[in-house]
Amino acid sequence: MSATDRINYLNIGLMLASCAVALFVPFELFLFAYAVLGPAHYLTEISWLHKRNFFTKGPLDYWVLGGLAIVLLVASPVFSKTFNQAEHFHTMAELTVLALGAALVFMMTAKTSHRILGLAAVVAVTLVSVNVSVFVTMLLAVFIPTLTHVCVFTGFFMIYGALKERSKTGYFAFAVFLLCPTLYLVLDPARFASGKYVMESYWKHFSVLNLAMLGIDQPRSVVDLTAAIEKVFSSGTGATVMRFIAFAYTYHYLNWFSKTSIIRWHQVPARRLIVIGGLWLASVGLYAYDYSLGFKVLFCLSFMHLYLEFPLNHLSIIGTFRELKSLSASTSPRAAVAHASNL
């Protein structure tokens, strides 16, 4: 068995384990993964991306992408005394689309004139897209930084690697990745009831994603709030949604660490590893002391790793379609005839 096959089978095991745990304790699993695995992922990935110039063609491109995350932090509830949720989501949508578009420009071209034209187009698209409707704004602000990042981009990362290697076990792992979330539509075992701490921690920081997936507007009264909490934490549909979210986030982090021998994020100077380890321990300590405090302190780091990863996401998506085209060309009748003639 090759090293690639061993890693693929390991990932299949991690997917099945994440899927199984999410069936019974989805809220607890998510909060644990976000607080413990999340900071380790942010720190090690940013370090790894830095070694590869963040997959962009300019030496200072990452300052733009990282700077957008800092702007989001300044505009967030962490610093704002007059917080307006609608304005916050509008700002988040604008900055996320700007980062996504700028990352594509930075990844594809190094010529200054092309970059100026590309960035101008990105700004125009951003201004139009986030002002189409409140629904589109919420879609961009809520789903790109969350499920699109941990599920869609992870899927492209997996299938791109499998196609490059022409790995059968890689294809199998990708099939399992697609299958696991669908199991929640048919499996509904008894769940452990979440405690007050879990419910409060999750509702305060993450419930907007569940509400959006369940099609529930932000509560504006005590009656609406009670109904929304009941739907998110106690209903069958709410359980299905939360299981999917918990699985997607947990496996997103585990997928990163399972491929250490391929990605080699750990091959950095010992001093950097010590710094990363110290920051990770401090982050976990903050979450253990006060989950809200940990979320606020690491808010910028989480979005910074998200924006800095966008060039790699674009590369994976473009590479996937390129590999599919190559695979299709190699299996076409014309290619087969040409191969036979060469023999």
Secondary structure by P-SEA (a helix, b strand, c coil): ccaaaaaaaaaaaaaaaaaaaaaccaaaaaaaaaaaaaaaaaaaaaaaaaaaccccccccaaaaaaaaaaaaaaacccccccccaaaaaaaaaaaaaaaaaaaaaaaccccaaaaaaaaaaaaaaaaaaaaccaaaaaaaaccccccccccaaaaaaaaaaaaaaccaaaaaaaaaaaaaaacccccccccccccaaaaaaaaaccaaaaaaaacccccccaaaaaaaaaaacccaaaaaaaaaaaaaaaaaaaaaaaaccccccccccaaaaaaaaaaaaaaaaaaaacaaaaaaaaaaaaaaaaaaaaaaaaaaaaaaaaaaaaaaaaacaaaaaaaaaac
